């Protein structure tokens, strides 16, 4: 007969009950947890590496502005950007930072 693994579970359990699990089933559960953790790490690295990049054309569409205003935002240092030659690129973080700096919360209360 297989050994039995027993553990006390106190978190979120006011009765502080004991849970008994067969060792092979517990080991399978641990393997699944490790596999899920590996998948999450892989997904996290994918999400971090897939940065959204906007061109002048797309950023104007996203913000609903024209060339002159976009140039003014850059020149005034309001919108961060990356530049190589005459090409400009904006990351999603640049846009979020710009919008956060110019955020005004609602002050009216609903009736």
C-alpha positions as CSV (number, residue, x, y, z in Angstrom):
1,X,0.0,0.0,0.0
2,X,1.2,3.5,-0.8
3,X,2.2,5.9,1.8
4,X,-0.2,8.7,2.8
5,X,0.9,12.3,2.9
6,X,-0.9,14.4,5.5
7,X,-0.8,18.2,5.9
8,X,-2.5,20.8,8.0
9,X,-4.1,23.6,6.1
10,X,-4.7,26.7,8.2
11,X,-4.9,29.5,5.6
12,X,-8.4,30.5,4.8
13,X,-9.8,27.6,6.8
14,X,-11.2,28.5,10.1
15,X,-11.7,24.9,11.1
16,X,-8.0,24.2,10.6
17,X,-8.8,20.8,9.0
18,X,-6.3,18.1,8.1
19,X,-6.1,17.1,4.4
20,X,-4.8,13.6,3.6
21,X,-3.5,12.8,0.1
22,X,-1.8,9.8,-1.4
23,X,1.8,10.5,-2.2
24,X,1.6,9.8,-5.9
25,X,-1.4,12.1,-6.3
26,X,0.4,14.8,-4.3
27,X,3.5,14.4,-6.5
28,X,1.3,14.7,-9.6
29,X,-0.3,17.8,-8.1
30,X,3.1,19.4,-7.4
31,X,4.3,18.6,-11.0
32,X,1.2,20.3,-12.3
33,X,1.9,23.4,-10.2
34,X,5.5,23.5,-11.4
35,X,4.3,23.2,-15.0
36,X,1.8,26.0,-14.6
37,X,4.5,28.2,-13.0
38,X,6.8,27.6,-16.0
39,X,3.9,28.5,-18.4
40,X,3.2,31.7,-16.4
41,X,6.9,32.6,-16.5
42,X,6.9,32.0,-20.3
43,X,3.8,34.1,-20.8
44,X,5.1,36.9,-18.7
45,X,8.3,37.1,-20.7
46,X,6.2,37.1,-23.9
47,X,4.0,39.9,-22.6
48,X,7.0,42.0,-21.6
49,X,8.8,41.6,-24.8
50,X,5.9,42.4,-27.1
51,X,5.9,46.2,-26.7
52,X,3.4,48.1,-28.9
53,X,5.1,50.6,-31.1
54,X,3.2,53.5,-32.7
55,X,4.4,55.5,-35.7
56,X,3.4,59.2,-36.3
57,X,0.4,58.0,-38.3
58,X,-0.9,55.5,-35.7
59,X,-0.2,57.8,-32.7
60,X,-2.2,60.6,-34.4
61,X,-5.1,58.2,-34.9
62,X,-4.9,56.9,-31.3
63,X,-4.8,60.4,-29.8
64,X,-7.1,62.0,-32.5
65,X,-4.7,64.8,-33.3
66,X,-3.0,66.4,-36.3
67,X,0.7,66.7,-37.3
68,X,1.1,70.2,-35.8
69,X,-0.2,69.2,-32.4
70,X,1.9,66.0,-32.3
71,X,5.0,68.0,-33.1
72,X,4.1,70.5,-30.4
73,X,3.8,67.7,-27.8
74,X,7.2,66.4,-28.8
75,X,8.9,69.8,-28.9
76,X,7.4,70.8,-25.5
77,X,8.6,67.5,-24.0
78,X,5.1,66.4,-23.2
79,X,5.2,63.1,-25.2
80,X,8.2,60.9,-25.0
81,X,9.4,59.4,-28.3
82,X,12.2,57.5,-30.0
83,X,13.9,59.0,-33.1
84,X,16.2,57.7,-35.8
85,X,16.7,60.3,-38.6
86,X,13.4,61.7,-39.5
87,X,11.4,58.7,-38.2
88,X,9.6,58.9,-34.8
89,X,8.3,56.0,-32.7
90,X,6.2,56.0,-29.6
91,X,5.8,53.0,-27.2
92,X,2.6,52.1,-25.4
93,X,4.3,53.2,-22.1
94,X,5.1,56.6,-23.6
95,X,1.4,57.1,-24.5
96,X,0.2,55.9,-21.1
97,X,2.7,58.2,-19.3
98,X,1.5,61.1,-21.4
99,X,-2.2,60.4,-20.7
100,X,-1.5,59.8,-17.0
101,X,0.2,63.2,-16.7
102,X,-2.8,64.9,-18.2
103,X,-5.5,63.0,-16.4
104,X,-8.2,65.0,-14.6
105,X,-10.6,62.9,-12.5
106,X,-14.3,63.6,-12.6
107,X,-15.4,65.9,-9.8
108,X,-19.2,66.0,-10.4
109,X,-21.4,63.6,-8.4
110,X,-24.2,61.7,-10.0
111,X,-27.7,62.8,-9.0
